[in-house]
Amino acid sequence: MAYDEFLADRIRQNLRERSIAYEEKKMMGGLCFMVDDKMCFGIHINKNSNASLMMARVGPDQYENALAKTYCTEMKFTSRPMKGYVHIQEDGLDLDADLDYWIQLCLAFNPFAKSSKKKTKKIKA
């Protein structure tokens, strides 16, 4: 399994309750939630522990505050941390209030985030 379907359903429900338009994209073995054509947050499974992780795009201003929270770690897909992105372990998402906190933090940054949409190349004839 590439991601926790129950966690995905909880996220979908949270976004529906907020009347947030979103798009889902399967990426990197997980599921990414796009808001306004921007990567907002996502979920996947930690291959080492088989535990669920939430990827949260919190932005550079909230990055250090987010890392101070229990169950929050740096997001590293390479050897270096990705500034503005964090991982939340599944124990930090057990309560709906916890999940709501992380979703709200990501949605607050989303208007300031750069679009993930790729620009198309113009081909000269």
Summary of the structure (lengths in Angstrom):
residues: 125
radius of gyration: 14.8
end to end distance: 45.4
largest distance: 56.5
contacts: 322
relative contact order: 0.19
helix: 31%
strand: 26%
